[in-house]
């Protein structure tokens, strides 16, 4: 739900944005990518979308970082 802006009301400096929830507690909007994540692996969805944990980098990324660090040294 989008509320009209009130020019006299200024939000506090540290505003944290959370997904909008309906009156029954469900999310008001679910993206297609989050549905895909849930259908592929519900535990992965939980870690990524609910807990907000970052995904680990690929093996190629770690190898590339190690090679570049070795060349720089």
N, CA, C, O and CB atoms as a CASP TS submission, in Angstrom:
PFRMAT TS
TARGET T0000
AUTHOR 0000-0000-0000
METHOD Language model
MODEL 1
PARENT N/A
ATOM      1  N   UNK     1       0.840  -1.164   0.000  1.00  0.00           N
ATOM      2  CA  UNK     1       0.000   0.000   0.000  1.00  0.00           C
ATOM      3  C   UNK     1       0.894   1.238   0.000  1.00  0.00           C
ATOM      4  O   UNK     1       1.793   1.351   0.833  1.00  0.00           O
ATOM      5  CB  UNK     1      -0.961  -0.008   1.212  1.00  0.00           C
ATOM      6  N   UNK     2       0.659   2.149  -0.910  1.00  0.00           N
ATOM      7  CA  UNK     2       1.425   3.375  -0.997  1.00  0.00           C
ATOM      8  C   UNK     2       0.622   4.497  -0.352  1.00  0.00           C
ATOM      9  O   UNK     2      -0.544   4.717  -0.683  1.00  0.00           O
ATOM     10  CB  UNK     2       1.775   3.712  -2.470  1.00  0.00           C
ATOM     11  N   UNK     3       1.259   5.193   0.562  1.00  0.00           N
ATOM     12  CA  UNK     3       0.587   6.291   1.250  1.00  0.00           C
ATOM     13  C   UNK     3       1.074   7.608   0.668  1.00  0.00           C
ATOM     14  O   UNK     3       2.246   7.722   0.309  1.00  0.00           O
ATOM     15  CB  UNK     3       0.843   6.235   2.783  1.00  0.00           C
ATOM     16  N   UNK     4       0.195   8.614   0.564  1.00  0.00           N
ATOM     17  CA  UNK     4       0.629   9.912   0.053  1.00  0.00           C
ATOM     18  C   UNK     4       1.628  10.555   0.999  1.00  0.00           C
ATOM     19  O   UNK     4       1.566  10.369   2.214  1.00  0.00           O
ATOM     20  CB  UNK     4      -0.572  10.837  -0.156  1.00  0.00           C
ATOM     21  N   UNK     5       2.547  11.313   0.424  1.00  0.00           N
ATOM     22  CA  UNK     5       3.567  11.974   1.229  1.00  0.00           C
ATOM     23  C   UNK     5       2.958  13.116   2.026  1.00  0.00           C
ATOM     24  O   UNK     5       2.096  13.844   1.534  1.00  0.00           O
ATOM     25  CB  UNK     5       4.704  12.491   0.343  1.00  0.00           C
ATOM     26  N   UNK     6       3.411  13.260   3.241  1.00  0.00           N
ATOM     27  CA  UNK     6       2.971  14.350   4.112  1.00  0.00           C
ATOM     28  C   UNK     6       4.141  15.319   4.233  1.00  0.00           C
ATOM     29  O   UNK     6       5.150  14.967   4.844  1.00  0.00           O
ATOM     30  CB  UNK     6       2.502  13.821   5.532  1.00  0.00           C
ATOM     31  N   UNK     7       4.045  16.542   3.667  1.00  0.00           N
ATOM     32  CA  UNK     7       5.183  17.459   3.686  1.00  0.00           C
ATOM     33  C   UNK     7       5.577  17.924   5.084  1.00  0.00           C
ATOM     34  O   UNK     7       6.713  18.353   5.284  1.00  0.00           O
ATOM     35  CB  UNK     7       4.875  18.652   2.842  1.00  0.00           C
ATOM     36  N   UNK     8       4.671  17.851   6.053  1.00  0.00           N
ATOM     37  CA  UNK     8       4.984  18.294   7.412  1.00  0.00           C
ATOM     38  C   UNK     8       5.643  17.203   8.245  1.00  0.00           C
ATOM     39  O   UNK     8       6.189  17.481   9.312  1.00  0.00           O
ATOM     40  CB  UNK     8       3.726  18.766   8.104  1.00  0.00           C
ATOM     41  N   UNK     9       5.596  15.970   7.767  1.00  0.00           N
ATOM     42  CA  UNK     9       6.151  14.845   8.519  1.00  0.00           C
ATOM     43  C   UNK     9       7.518  14.481   7.950  1.00  0.00           C
ATOM     44  O   UNK     9       7.637  14.187   6.761  1.00  0.00           O
ATOM     45  CB  UNK     9       5.195  13.618   8.474  1.00  0.00           C
ATOM     46  N   UNK    10       8.544  14.499   8.785  1.00  0.00           N
ATOM     47  CA  UNK    10       9.887  14.092   8.358  1.00  0.00           C
ATOM     48  C   UNK    10      10.234  12.794   9.076  1.00  0.00           C
ATOM     49  O   UNK    10      10.159  12.724  10.302  1.00  0.00           O
ATOM     50  CB  UNK    10      10.956  15.210   8.660  1.00  0.00           C
ATOM     51  N   UNK    11      10.616  11.759   8.315  1.00  0.00           N
ATOM     52  CA  UNK    11      10.964  10.484   8.956  1.00  0.00           C
ATOM     53  C   UNK    11      12.283  10.606   9.713  1.00  0.00           C
ATOM     54  O   UNK    11      13.093  11.480   9.406  1.00  0.00           O
ATOM     55  CB  UNK    11      11.057   9.354   7.906  1.00  0.00           C
ATOM     56  N   UNK    12      12.503   9.743  10.695  1.00  0.00           N
ATOM     57  CA  UNK    12      13.783   9.768  11.410  1.00  0.00           C
ATOM     58  C   UNK    12      14.934   9.437  10.453  1.00  0.00           C
ATOM     59  O   UNK    12      14.715   8.861   9.387  1.00  0.00           O
ATOM     60  CB  UNK    12      13.763   8.767  12.597  1.00  0.00           C
ATOM     61  N   UNK    13      16.147   9.800  10.835  1.00  0.00           N
ATOM     62  CA  UNK    13      17.312   9.628   9.961  1.00  0.00           C
ATOM     63  C   UNK    13      17.606   8.160   9.673  1.00  0.00           C
ATOM     64  O   UNK    13      17.963   7.826   8.544  1.00  0.00           O
ATOM     65  CB  UNK    13      18.534  10.279  10.586  1.00  0.00           C
ATOM     66  N   UNK    14      17.466   7.270  10.661  1.00  0.00           N
ATOM     67  CA  UNK    14      17.754   5.861  10.408  1.00  0.00           C
ATOM     68  C   UNK    14      16.472   5.090  10.172  1.00  0.00           C
ATOM     69  O   UNK    14      15.989   4.390  11.062  1.00  0.00           O
ATOM     70  CB  UNK    14      18.531   5.249  11.573  1.00  0.00           C
ATOM     71  N   UNK    15      15.930   5.215   8.997  1.00  0.00           N
ATOM     72  CA  UNK    15      14.716   4.498   8.625  1.00  0.00           C
ATOM     73  C   UNK    15      15.128   3.159   8.032  1.00  0.00           C
ATOM     74  O   UNK    15      15.980   3.096   7.145  1.00  0.00           O
ATOM     75  CB  UNK    15      13.845   5.325   7.614  1.00  0.00           C
ATOM     76  N   UNK    16      14.523   2.100   8.524  1.00  0.00           N
ATOM     77  CA  UNK    16      14.795   0.771   8.002  1.00  0.00           C
ATOM     78  C   UNK    16      13.570   0.330   7.219  1.00  0.00           C
ATOM     79  O   UNK    16      12.452   0.373   7.734  1.00  0.00           O
ATOM     80  CB  UNK    16      15.139  -0.242   9.148  1.00  0.00           C
ATOM     81  N   UNK    17      13.774  -0.097   5.971  1.00  0.00           N
ATOM     82  CA  UNK    17      12.653  -0.508   5.128  1.00  0.00           C
ATOM     83  C   UNK    17      12.419  -2.006   5.281  1.00  0.00           C
ATOM     84  O   UNK    17      13.353  -2.800   5.177  1.00  0.00           O
ATOM     85  CB  UNK    17      12.915  -0.146   3.643  1.00  0.00           C
ATOM     86  N   UNK    18      11.211  -2.375   5.522  1.00  0.00           N
ATOM     87  CA  UNK    18      10.807  -3.776   5.603  1.00  0.00           C
ATOM     88  C   UNK    18       9.752  -4.030   4.542  1.00  0.00           C
ATOM     89  O   UNK    18       9.053  -3.097   4.147  1.00  0.00           O
ATOM     90  CB  UNK    18      10.270  -4.136   7.024  1.00  0.00           C
ATOM     91  N   UNK    19       9.614  -5.264   4.068  1.00  0.00           N
ATOM     92  CA  UNK    19       8.552  -5.547   3.106  1.00  0.00           C
ATOM     93  C   UNK    19       7.185  -5.281   3.730  1.00  0.00           C
ATOM     94  O   UNK    19       6.978  -5.533   4.917  1.00  0.00           O
ATOM     95  CB  UNK    19       8.642  -7.005   2.612  1.00  0.00           C
ATOM     96  N   UNK    20       6.269  -4.778   2.938  1.00  0.00           N
ATOM     97  CA  UNK    20       4.919  -4.532   3.428  1.00  0.00           C
ATOM     98  C   UNK    20       4.215  -5.858   3.679  1.00  0.00           C
ATOM     99  O   UNK    20       4.344  -6.800   2.896  1.00  0.00           O
ATOM    100  CB  UNK    20       4.117  -3.671   2.426  1.00  0.00           C
ATOM    101  N   UNK    21       3.486  -5.920   4.753  1.00  0.00           N
ATOM    102  CA  UNK    21       2.744  -7.141   5.093  1.00  0.00           C
ATOM    103  C   UNK    21       1.259  -6.802   5.157  1.00  0.00           C
ATOM    104  O   UNK    21       0.872  -5.706   5.564  1.00  0.00           O
ATOM    105  CB  UNK    21       3.237  -7.752   6.455  1.00  0.00           C
ATOM    106  N   UNK    22       0.447  -7.753   4.750  1.00  0.00           N
ATOM    107  CA  UNK    22      -0.992  -7.559   4.805  1.00  0.00           C
ATOM    108  C   UNK    22      -1.479  -7.807   6.234  1.00  0.00           C
ATOM    109  O   UNK    22      -0.679  -8.131   7.111  1.00  0.00           O
ATOM    110  CB  UNK    22      -1.717  -8.497   3.801  1.00  0.00           C
ATOM    111  N   UNK    23      -2.768  -7.659   6.470  1.00  0.00           N
ATOM    112  CA  UNK    23      -3.306  -7.808   7.818  1.00  0.00           C
ATOM    113  C   UNK    23      -3.155  -9.227   8.365  1.00  0.00           C
ATOM    114  O   UNK    23      -3.127  -9.420   9.580  1.00  0.00           O
ATOM    115  CB  UNK    23      -4.761  -7.416   7.830  1.00  0.00           C
ATOM    116  N   UNK    24      -3.057 -10.228   7.473  1.00  0.00           N
ATOM    117  CA  UNK    24      -2.884 -11.598   7.953  1.00  0.00           C
ATOM    118  C   UNK    24      -1.418 -11.984   8.111  1.00  0.00           C
ATOM    119  O   UNK    24      -1.118 -13.136   8.426  1.00  0.00           O
ATOM    120  CB  UNK    24      -3.560 -12.561   7.009  1.00  0.00           C
ATOM    121  N   UNK    25      -0.490 -11.033   7.897  1.00  0.00           N
ATOM    122  CA  UNK    25       0.930 -11.297   8.107  1.00  0.00           C
ATOM    123  C   UNK    25       1.681 -11.746   6.866  1.00  0.00           C
ATOM    124  O   UNK    25       2.904 -11.877   6.903  1.00  0.00           O
ATOM    125  CB  UNK    25       1.086 -12.322   9.153  1.00  0.00           C
ATOM    126  N   UNK    26       0.973 -11.985   5.765  1.00  0.00           N
ATOM    127  CA  UNK    26       1.634 -12.414   4.538  1.00  0.00           C
ATOM    128  C   UNK    26       2.250 -11.207   3.843  1.00  0.00           C
ATOM    129  O   UNK    26       1.818 -10.073   4.053  1.00  0.00           O
ATOM    130  CB  UNK    26       0.638 -13.137   3.596  1.00  0.00           C
ATOM    131  N   UNK    27       3.257 -11.453   3.020  1.00  0.00           N
ATOM    132  CA  UNK    27       3.869 -10.369   2.268  1.00  0.00           C
ATOM    133  C   UNK    27       2.880  -9.833   1.245  1.00  0.00           C
ATOM    134  O   UNK    27       2.126 -10.596   0.641  1.00  0.00           O
ATOM    135  CB  UNK    27       5.163 -10.841   1.579  1.00  0.00           C
ATOM    136  N   UNK    28       2.884  -8.522   1.052  1.00  0.00           N
ATOM    137  CA  UNK    28       1.980  -7.895   0.097  1.00  0.00           C
ATOM    138  C   UNK    28       2.457  -8.108  -1.334  1.00  0.00           C
ATOM    139  O   UNK    28       1.656  -8.056  -2.267  1.00  0.00           O
ATOM    140  CB  UNK    28       1.850  -6.405   0.389  1.00  0.00           C
ATOM    141  N   UNK    29       3.764  -8.349  -1.516  1.00  0.00           N
ATOM    142  CA  UNK    29       4.315  -8.555  -2.851  1.00  0.00           C
ATOM    143  C   UNK    29       5.370  -9.645  -2.788  1.00  0.00           C
ATOM    144  O   UNK    29       6.220  -9.640  -1.897  1.00  0.00           O
ATOM    145  CB  UNK    29       4.914  -7.242  -3.420  1.00  0.00           C
ATOM    146  N   UNK    30       5.320 -10.568  -3.717  1.00  0.00           N
ATOM    147  CA  UNK    30       6.320 -11.617  -3.822  1.00  0.00           C
ATOM    148  C   UNK    30       6.838 -11.601  -5.250  1.00  0.00           C
ATOM    149  O   UNK    30       6.058 -11.685  -6.199  1.00  0.00           O
ATOM    150  CB  UNK    30       5.733 -13.021  -3.436  1.00  0.00           C
ATOM    151  N   UNK    31       8.152 -11.493  -5.407  1.00  0.00           N
ATOM    152  CA  UNK    31       8.735 -11.412  -6.745  1.00  0.00           C
ATOM    153  C   UNK    31       8.829 -12.800  -7.373  1.00  0.00           C
ATOM    154  O   UNK    31       8.895 -13.803  -6.663  1.00  0.00           O
ATOM    155  CB  UNK    31      10.126 -10.755  -6.690  1.00  0.00           C
ATOM    156  N   UNK    32       8.837 -12.855  -8.707  1.00  0.00           N
ATOM    157  CA  UNK    32       8.988 -14.149  -9.389  1.00  0.00           C
ATOM    158  C   UNK    32      10.294 -14.846  -9.026  1.00  0.00           C
ATOM    159  O   UNK    32      10.331 -16.074  -8.938  1.00  0.00           O
ATOM    160  CB  UNK    32       8.919 -13.956 -10.896  1.00  0.00           C
ATOM    161  N   UNK    33      11.363 -14.085  -8.814  1.00  0.00           N
ATOM    162  CA  UNK    33      12.637 -14.720  -8.462  1.00  0.00           C
ATOM    163  C   UNK    33      12.586 -15.340  -7.069  1.00  0.00           C
ATOM    164  O   UNK    33      13.222 -16.369  -6.838  1.00  0.00           O
ATOM    165  CB  UNK    33      13.776 -13.702  -8.537  1.00  0.00           C
ATOM    166  N   UNK    34      11.847 -14.742  -6.136  1.00  0.00           N
ATOM    167  CA  UNK    34      11.741 -15.351  -4.808  1.00  0.00           C
ATOM    168  C   UNK    34      10.879 -16.616  -4.858  1.00  0.00           C
ATOM    169  O   UNK    34      11.134 -17.567  -4.119  1.00  0.00           O
ATOM    170  CB  UNK    34      11.150 -14.344  -3.800  1.00  0.00           C
ATOM    171  N   UNK    35       9.878 -16.632  -5.713  1.00  0.00           N
ATOM    172  CA  UNK    35       9.078 -17.856  -5.889  1.00  0.00           C
ATOM    173  C   UNK    35       9.945 -18.960  -6.480  1.00  0.00           C
ATOM    174  O   UNK    35       9.876 -20.110  -6.046  1.00  0.00           O
ATOM    175  CB  UNK    35       7.847 -17.590  -6.802  1.00  0.00           C
ATOM    176  N   UNK    36      10.772 -18.604  -7.483  1.00  0.00           N
ATOM    177  CA  UNK    36      11.675 -19.584  -8.094  1.00  0.00           C
ATOM    178  C   UNK    36      12.639 -20.133  -7.052  1.00  0.00           C
ATOM    179  O   UNK    36      12.873 -21.340  -6.998  1.00  0.00           O
ATOM    180  CB  UNK    36      12.457 -18.954  -9.267  1.00  0.00           C
ATOM    181  N   UNK    37      13.207 -19.243  -6.211  1.00  0.00           N
ATOM    182  CA  UNK    37      14.120 -19.689  -5.165  1.00  0.00           C
ATOM    183  C   UNK    37      13.431 -20.671  -4.221  1.00  0.00           C
ATOM    184  O   UNK    37      14.014 -21.688  -3.842  1.00  0.00           O
ATOM    185  CB  UNK    37      14.658 -18.490  -4.379  1.00  0.00           C
ATOM    186  N   UNK    38      12.183 -20.364  -3.842  1.00  0.00           N
ATOM    187  CA  UNK    38      11.457 -21.241  -2.921  1.00  0.00           C
ATOM    188  C   UNK    38      11.170 -22.604  -3.555  1.00  0.00           C
ATOM    189  O   UNK    38      11.299 -23.638  -2.898  1.00  0.00           O
ATOM    190  CB  UNK    38      10.145 -20.581  -2.485  1.00  0.00           C
ATOM    191  N   UNK    39      10.783 -22.603  -4.828  1.00  0.00           N
ATOM    192  CA  UNK    39      10.474 -23.868  -5.496  1.00  0.00           C
ATOM    193  C   UNK    39      11.723 -24.712  -5.712  1.00  0.00           C
ATOM    194  O   UNK    39      11.643 -25.940  -5.691  1.00  0.00           O
ATOM    195  CB  UNK    39       9.793 -23.605  -6.830  1.00  0.00           C
ATOM    196  N   UNK    40      12.871 -24.079  -5.920  1.00  0.00           N
ATOM    197  CA  UNK    40      14.112 -24.830  -6.103  1.00  0.00           C
ATOM    198  C   UNK    40      14.585 -25.439  -4.789  1.00  0.00           C
ATOM    199  O   UNK    40      14.971 -26.607  -4.741  1.00  0.00           O
ATOM    200  CB  UNK    40      15.200 -23.926  -6.684  1.00  0.00           C
ATOM    201  N   UNK    41      14.552 -24.636  -3.716  1.00  0.00           N
ATOM    202  CA  UNK    41      15.019 -25.133  -2.420  1.00  0.00           C
ATOM    203  C   UNK    41      14.477 -24.221  -1.326  1.00  0.00           C
ATOM    204  O   UNK    41      14.891 -23.067  -1.211  1.00  0.00           O
ATOM    205  CB  UNK    41      16.583 -25.201  -2.365  1.00  0.00           C
ATOM    206  N   UNK    42      13.559 -24.735  -0.533  1.00  0.00           N
ATOM    207  CA  UNK    42      12.929 -23.901   0.493  1.00  0.00           C
ATOM    208  C   UNK    42      13.929 -23.451   1.564  1.00  0.00           C
ATOM    209  O   UNK    42      13.788 -22.360   2.117  1.00  0.00           O
ATOM    210  CB  UNK    42      11.779 -24.661   1.147  1.00  0.00           C
ATOM    211  N   UNK    43      14.930 -24.275   1.860  1.00  0.00           N
ATOM    212  CA  UNK    43      15.929 -23.892   2.851  1.00  0.00           C
ATOM    213  C   UNK    43      16.817 -22.763   2.311  1.00  0.00           C
ATOM    214  O   UNK    43      17.178 -21.846   3.049  1.00  0.00           O
ATOM    215  CB  UNK    43      16.789 -25.112   3.246  1.00  0.00           C
ATOM    216  N   UNK    44      17.162 -22.836   1.033  1.00  0.00           N
ATOM    217  CA  UNK    44      17.944 -21.767   0.396  1.00  0.00           C
ATOM    218  C   UNK    44      17.138 -20.454   0.411  1.00  0.00           C
ATOM    219  O   UNK    44      17.687 -19.385   0.676  1.00  0.00           O
ATOM    220  CB  UNK    44      18.327 -22.160  -1.074  1.00  0.00           C
ATOM    221  N   UNK    45      15.840 -20.552   0.125  1.00  0.00           N
ATOM    222  CA  UNK    45      14.956 -19.380   0.177  1.00  0.00           C
ATOM    223  C   UNK    45      14.986 -18.765   1.575  1.00  0.00           C
ATOM    224  O   UNK    45      15.092 -17.547   1.720  1.00  0.00           O
ATOM    225  CB  UNK    45      13.501 -19.769  -0.212  1.00  0.00           C
ATOM    226  N   UNK    46      14.892 -19.603   2.592  1.00  0.00           N
ATOM    227  CA  UNK    46      14.896 -19.126   3.976  1.00  0.00           C
ATOM    228  C   UNK    46      16.193 -18.393   4.301  1.00  0.00           C
ATOM    229  O   UNK    46      16.167 -17.298   4.863  1.00  0.00           O
ATOM    230  CB  UNK    46      14.696 -20.296   4.945  1.00  0.00           C
ATOM    231  N   UNK    47      17.328 -18.997   3.949  1.00  0.00           N
ATOM    232  CA  UNK    47      18.618 -18.376   4.233  1.00  0.00           C
ATOM    233  C   UNK    47      18.776 -17.057   3.484  1.00  0.00           C
ATOM    234  O   UNK    47      19.260 -16.072   4.042  1.00  0.00           O
ATOM    235  CB  UNK    47      19.756 -19.325   3.865  1.00  0.00           C
ATOM    236  N   UNK    48      18.364 -17.044   2.218  1.00  0.00           N
ATOM    237  CA  UNK    48      18.590 -15.877   1.366  1.00  0.00           C
ATOM    238  C   UNK    48      17.558 -14.771   1.608  1.00  0.00           C
ATOM    239  O   UNK    48      17.929 -13.618   1.826  1.00  0.00           O
ATOM    240  CB  UNK    48      18.563 -16.291  -0.095  1.00  0.00           C
ATOM    241  N   UNK    49      16.285 -15.109   1.570  1.00  0.00           N
ATOM    242  CA  UNK    49      15.226 -14.093   1.607  1.00  0.00           C
ATOM    243  C   UNK    49      14.764 -13.736   3.018  1.00  0.00           C
ATOM    244  O   UNK    49      14.418 -12.582   3.272  1.00  0.00           O
ATOM    245  CB  UNK    49      14.048 -14.569   0.813  1.00  0.00           C
ATOM    246  N   UNK    50      14.750 -14.689   3.929  1.00  0.00           N
ATOM    247  CA  UNK    50      14.252 -14.413   5.276  1.00  0.00           C
ATOM    248  C   UNK    50      15.388 -13.933   6.183  1.00  0.00           C
ATOM    249  O   UNK    50      15.276 -12.889   6.826  1.00  0.00           O
ATOM    250  CB  UNK    50      13.586 -15.672   5.873  1.00  0.00           C
ATOM    251  N   UNK    51      16.485 -14.702   6.230  1.00  0.00           N
ATOM    252  CA  UNK    51      17.604 -14.319   7.087  1.00  0.00           C
ATOM    253  C   UNK    51      18.509 -13.277   6.439  1.00  0.00           C
ATOM    254  O   UNK    51      19.218 -12.551   7.136  1.00  0.00           O
ATOM    255  CB  UNK    51      18.414 -15.539   7.446  1.00  0.00           C
ATOM    256  N   UNK    52      18.488 -13.201   5.109  1.00  0.00           N
ATOM    257  CA  UNK    52      19.294 -12.206   4.406  1.00  0.00           C
ATOM    258  C   UNK    52      20.777 -12.529   4.364  1.00  0.00           C
ATOM    259  O   UNK    52      21.607 -11.627   4.251  1.00  0.00           O
ATOM    260  CB  UNK    52      19.107 -10.877   5.042  1.00  0.00           C
ATOM    261  N   UNK    53      21.120 -13.819   4.454  1.00  0.00           N
ATOM    262  CA  UNK    53      22.525 -14.210   4.394  1.00  0.00           C
ATOM    263  C   UNK    53      23.045 -14.069   2.971  1.00  0.00           C
ATOM    264  O   UNK    53      22.323 -14.383   2.025  1.00  0.00           O
ATOM    265  CB  UNK    53      22.712 -15.654   4.897  1.00  0.00           C
ATOM    266  N   UNK    54      24.279 -13.607   2.793  1.00  0.00           N
ATOM    267  CA  UNK    54      24.828 -13.489   1.435  1.00  0.00           C
ATOM    268  C   UNK    54      25.149 -14.863   0.866  1.00  0.00           C
ATOM    269  O   UNK    54      25.490 -15.790   1.601  1.00  0.00           O
ATOM    270  CB  UNK    54      26.094 -12.606   1.432  1.00  0.00           C
ATOM    271  N   UNK    55      25.037 -14.982  -0.445  1.00  0.00           N
ATOM    272  CA  UNK    55      25.378 -16.247  -1.091  1.00  0.00           C
ATOM    273  C   UNK    55      26.888 -16.360  -1.206  1.00  0.00           C
ATOM    274  O   UNK    55      27.566 -15.363  -1.452  1.00  0.00           O
ATOM    275  CB  UNK    55      24.712 -16.358  -2.486  1.00  0.00           C
ATOM    276  N   UNK    56      27.422 -17.559  -1.031  1.00  0.00           N
ATOM    277  CA  UNK    56      28.875 -17.711  -1.180  1.00  0.00           C
ATOM    278  C   UNK    56      29.273 -17.527  -2.644  1.00  0.00           C
ATOM    279  O   UNK    56      28.495 -17.810  -3.554  1.00  0.00           O
ATOM    280  CB  UNK    56      29.340 -19.103  -0.663  1.00  0.00           C
ATOM    281  N   UNK    57      30.495 -17.049  -2.850  1.00  0.00           N
ATOM    282  CA  UNK    57      30.988 -16.862  -4.208  1.00  0.00           C
ATOM    283  C   UNK    57      31.276 -18.201  -4.868  1.00  0.00           C
ATOM    284  O   UNK    57      31.407 -19.225  -4.197  1.00  0.00           O
ATOM    285  CB  UNK    57      32.244 -15.994  -4.206  1.00  0.00           C
ATOM    286  N   UNK    58      31.370 -18.178  -6.186  1.00  0.00           N
ATOM    287  CA  UNK    58      31.638 -19.414  -6.919  1.00  0.00           C
ATOM    288  C   UNK    58      33.106 -19.809  -6.759  1.00  0.00           C
ATOM    289  O   UNK    58      33.931 -19.011  -6.314  1.00  0.00           O
ATOM    290  CB  UNK    58      31.280 -19.252  -8.417  1.00  0.00           C
ATOM    291  N   UNK    59      33.415 -21.034  -7.123  1.00  0.00           N
ATOM    292  CA  UNK    59      34.785 -21.533  -7.062  1.00  0.00           C
ATOM    293  C   UNK    59      35.667 -20.701  -7.988  1.00  0.00           C
ATOM    294  O   UNK    59      36.806 -20.384  -7.644  1.00  0.00           O
ATOM    295  CB  UNK    59      34.847 -23.038  -7.447  1.00  0.00           C
ATOM    296  N   UNK    60      35.146 -20.349  -9.156  1.00  0.00           N
ATOM    297  CA  UNK    60      35.914 -19.551 -10.116  1.00  0.00           C
ATOM    298  C   UNK    60      36.274 -18.184  -9.535  1.00  0.00           C
ATOM    299  O   UNK    60      37.379 -17.690  -9.761  1.00  0.00           O
ATOM    300  CB  UNK    60      35.121 -19.376 -11.419  1.00  0.00           C
ATOM    301  N   UNK    61      35.360 -17.573  -8.797  1.00  0.00           N
ATOM    302  CA  UNK    61      35.625 -16.281  -8.186  1.00  0.00           C
ATOM    303  C   UNK    61      36.758 -16.387  -7.179  1.00  0.00           C
ATOM    304  O   UNK    61      37.660 -15.549  -7.172  1.00  0.00           O
ATOM    305  CB  UNK    61      34.367 -15.739  -7.514  1.00  0.00           C
ATOM    306  N   UNK    62      36.722 -17.411  -6.325  1.00  0.00           N
ATOM    307  CA  UNK    62      37.770 -17.594  -5.323  1.00  0.00           C
ATOM    308  C   UNK    62      39.110 -17.895  -5.985  1.00  0.00           C
ATOM    309  O   UNK    62      40.146 -17.393  -5.549  1.00  0.00           O
ATOM    310  CB  UNK    62      37.396 -18.722  -4.356  1.00  0.00           C
ATOM    311  N   UNK    63      39.094 -18.703  -7.026  1.00  0.00           N
ATOM    312  CA  UNK    63      40.337 -19.023  -7.738  1.00  0.00           C
ATOM    313  C   UNK    63      40.912 -17.761  -8.378  1.00  0.00           C
ATOM    314  O   UNK    63      42.113 -17.509  -8.285  1.00  0.00           O
ATOM    315  CB  UNK    63      40.089 -20.113  -8.818  1.00  0.00           C
ATOM    316  N   UNK    64      40.065 -16.974  -9.020  1.00  0.00           N
ATOM    317  CA  UNK    64      40.519 -15.734  -9.652  1.00  0.00           C
ATOM    318  C   UNK    64      41.104 -14.762  -8.651  1.00  0.00           C
ATOM    319  O   UNK    64      42.118 -14.123  -8.929  1.00  0.00           O
ATOM    320  CB  UNK    64      39.380 -15.076 -10.387  1.00  0.00           C
ATOM    321  N   UNK    65      40.479 -14.640  -7.487  1.00  0.00           N
ATOM    322  CA  UNK    65      41.021 -13.752  -6.447  1.00  0.00           C
ATOM    323  C   UNK    65      42.378 -14.241  -5.975  1.00  0.00           C
ATOM    324  O   UNK    65      43.283 -13.437  -5.756  1.00  0.00           O
ATOM    325  CB  UNK    65      40.055 -13.655  -5.254  1.00  0.00           C
ATOM    326  N   UNK    66      42.532 -15.557  -5.813  1.00  0.00           N
ATOM    327  CA  UNK    66      43.803 -16.122  -5.367  1.00  0.00           C
ATOM    328  C   UNK    66      44.893 -15.907  -6.411  1.00  0.00           C
ATOM    329  O   UNK    66      46.025 -15.581  -6.056  1.00  0.00           O
ATOM    330  CB  UNK    66      43.648 -17.618  -5.068  1.00  0.00           C
ATOM    331  N   UNK    67      44.576 -16.080  -7.682  1.00  0.00           N
ATOM    332  CA  UNK    67      45.547 -15.879  -8.755  1.00  0.00           C
ATOM    333  C   UNK    67      45.992 -14.425  -8.798  1.00  0.00           C
ATOM    334  O   UNK    67      47.185 -14.142  -8.906  1.00  0.00           O
ATOM    335  CB  UNK    67      44.954 -16.297 -10.113  1.00  0.00           C
ATOM    336  N   UNK    68      45.036 -13.499  -8.714  1.00  0.00           N
ATOM    337  CA  UNK    68      45.378 -12.075  -8.756  1.00  0.00           C
ATOM    338  C   UNK    68      46.195 -11.657  -7.533  1.00  0.00           C
ATOM    339  O   UNK    68      47.113 -10.845  -7.650  1.00  0.00           O
ATOM    340  CB  UNK    68      44.105 -11.228  -8.846  1.00  0.00           C
ATOM    341  N   UNK    69      45.867 -12.206  -6.363  1.00  0.00           N
ATOM    342  CA  UNK    69      46.636 -11.894  -5.159  1.00  0.00           C
ATOM    343  C   UNK    69      48.053 -12.437  -5.290  1.00  0.00           C
ATOM    344  O   UNK    69      49.010 -11.793  -4.858  1.00  0.00           O
ATOM    345  CB  UNK    69      45.949 -12.476  -3.905  1.00  0.00           C
ATOM    346  N   UNK    70      48.192 -13.634  -5.891  1.00  0.00           N
ATOM    347  CA  UNK    70      49.532 -14.209  -6.104  1.00  0.00           C
ATOM    348  C   UNK    70      50.348 -13.385  -7.083  1.00  0.00           C
ATOM    349  O   UNK    70      51.543 -13.177  -6.870  1.00  0.00           O
ATOM    350  CB  UNK    70      49.422 -15.644  -6.612  1.00  0.00           C
ATOM    351  N   UNK    71      49.724 -12.916  -8.151  1.00  0.00           N
ATOM    352  CA  UNK    71      50.428 -12.091  -9.141  1.00  0.00           C
ATOM    353  C   UNK    71      50.841 -10.767  -8.507  1.00  0.00           C
ATOM    354  O   UNK    71      51.948 -10.284  -8.744  1.00  0.00           O
ATOM    355  CB  UNK    71      49.537 -11.840 -10.391  1.00  0.00           C
ATOM    356  N   UNK    72      49.955 -10.176  -7.703  1.00  0.00           N
ATOM    357  CA  UNK    72      50.259  -8.896  -7.068  1.00  0.00           C
ATOM    358  C   UNK    72      51.411  -9.027  -6.066  1.00  0.00           C
ATOM    359  O   UNK    72      52.227  -8.116  -5.926  1.00  0.00           O
ATOM    360  CB  UNK    72      49.014  -8.347  -6.366  1.00  0.00           C
ATOM    361  N   UNK    73      51.468 -10.166  -5.371  1.00  0.00           N
ATOM    362  CA  UNK    73      52.532 -10.376  -4.383  1.00  0.00           C
ATOM    363  C   UNK    73      53.844 -10.611  -5.094  1.00  0.00           C
ATOM    364  O   UNK    73      54.871 -10.809  -4.444  1.00  0.00           O
ATOM    365  CB  UNK    73      52.204 -11.564  -3.452  1.00  0.00           C
TER
END
